[in-house]
Amino acid sequence: MINIKENEKLNVLNHSCAHLLAQAVSHLYKGAKFWVGPVIDDGFYYDIDLGNDVIKDEDLPKIEKEMKKIVKDGKRIVREEISKEEALEMFKDDPYKIELIGGLEDGNITCYRQGDFVDLCRGPHVETVKACKNFKLLKHSGAYFKGDKDAQVLQRIYGVCFPSAEELEEHLYLLEEAKKRDHKKLGRELDLFMMSEYAPGMPFFLPHGMLLRNVLENYWYEEHKKEGYEFIKTPIMMSKELWEISGHWYNYKENMYTVDIDEQQFAIKPMNCPGSLIYYNAKPHSYKEFPMKVAELGRVHRHELSGA
């Protein structure tokens, strides 16, 4: 499946469609306030504060209908340069845009206008909203502002856009096929693993799942052996001092599981590489050893929001 974010043409098209979505929402939900609408690997989304309104499945067709109405009107998408002071005045009623503007350097700020809608953006965009006619809104969810679980929950709407109706249909077909192969669905149907409230987000591998896992791990080991790799296994939990050296303690601590043992702090590893470097630093090395081929199948744990 194509990566939309990495495809320059599709990236521009989908970001323009995110603006189209926001414009339609502004028509249907008076007082809507907008955070960000980035392009992602499989399309785009926009995070929106709708106050007391909550998006439901049946709302997506209504938003799509308004988007099609805007497309038919065919307004040009016009780039504007304004000062920071002008931007603060223009978006004075939207605290999310004020937050964005506050983080920008002084100087001119770019925004893009299409008819009655204007949004902060670096661009670029397509020339007119007509280019965004082949779109589909895929799903919706709640999303914390800036990913902060203590912050406001925004409404996130996902969509995708393609240059032609045929490309869109093909993509939607592939999405449906992918759903049939979703690991959560297959895990249940094939009795591979189960989940429990006693270990949120962590699977219990069942007999069939262990058979499959062992086959995959054995294949992984055999392929690495062919390429001359050696194998190590590092501890799953290491002291605070290591994570301070690696930088995790200062930059990633909120996403790590930590524990105090005998008046010393430890953390369960969120990745393998710091342990691998302890192995490397345990003795001097000659240039004749390089490149060193060392691999580990290690277990890592991260305290992240679902879907992060």
Buried (B, 14 or more C-beta within 10 A) or exposed (E): EBEBBEEEEBBBBBBBBBBBBBBBBBBBBEEBBBBBBEBBEBBBBBBBBBEEBEBEEEBBEEBBEBBBEBBEEEBEBBEBEBEBEBBBEBBEEBEBBBEBBEEEEEEEBBBBBBBEBBBBBEEBBBEBBBBBBBBBBBEBBEBBBEEEEEEBBBBBBBBBBBBEEEBBEBBBEEBEEEEEEEEEEEBEEEEBBEBEEEEEEEBEBBEEBEEBEEEEEEEEBEEBEEEEBEEBEBEEEBEBEBBEEBEBBEEBBEBBEBEEEEEEBBBBBBEBEBBBBBBEEEEEEEEEEEEEEEBBEBEEBBBEEEEE
